[in-house]
């Protein structure tokens, strides 16, 4: 880890455990450290906001439509399977 | 005569249209499998609609073009339909499907992990856009070791709402090594839960989070700088 003092979570460390933080996978003590750090650190607060925004935007990719050609092809596959077996 | 079914061909499942019983599946998955086995087209199309894009993204981690990924996914659908009768529901339906898909993709791709080391990609900078946007103080800093030297610039909300944000996210995800791409696709785009992703990919929760975190960090990084600029 870094030379951060005990009880002190460095920003560099915090940004490395944000996924664990968001997944609720941190132990109680580290989680509390993260929460306390965030209260006092605008840089990490902004980083977390961006991290969440990135995740939220990625989710929008799920809404893309499927090309009709793909649907047709797969429907053929399905019909072939249904009658062929 | 009546007992012949159980004694012969021990690994064979029951015949195609009836299929294995599914005691371990959720009621939703069980109903879905039964309707598919019965040949219900509407169910199949809805199912495709829900999973196809994620399958393409995952497959693209193993093959060189989207065209080939589409072929791989189509092949996977054939495998899924053919395997449906023998599917015993020992894992969730989606996890089972994605394992079939990944097998098809690996076979087709030949070269398994295209996994370029994380660091090697950092210099990948075709448009000169990936400038270091933030920096930390060194570990021997007398007051604040490892704290921000230059913190992240605020992102403007207009920028994030822009369609280009999605284009950038998509492009960056396509550049990730396959394992990171798979995890971020299933977790963040498709909104699967962590346990289901681990089951589909055969990885531990801890490993999954490491991959997810690297992927998210890369994607955030690809947006930073651009997202912080003023809208013209």
Interface residues (C-beta under 8 A of the other chain):
Chain A: X2 X3 X4 X10 X11 X12 X13 X15 X16 X18 X19 X20 X23 X25 X41 X42 X43 X44 X46 X47 X49 X50 X51 X53 X54 X55 X57 X58 X59 X60 X61 X62 X64 X66 X70 X71 X73 X74 X75 X77 X78 X79 X81 X82 X85
Chain B: X16 X17 X39 X41 X44 X45 X48 X49 X52 X53 X54 X70 X74 X77 X78 X81 X82 X85 X134 X136 X139 X140 X144 X145 X146 X147 X148 X151 X152 X154 X155 X160 X165 X166 X169 X170 X173 X184 X188 X189 X190 X191 X194 X205 X209 X212 X213 X216 X217 X219 X220 X223 X224 X227
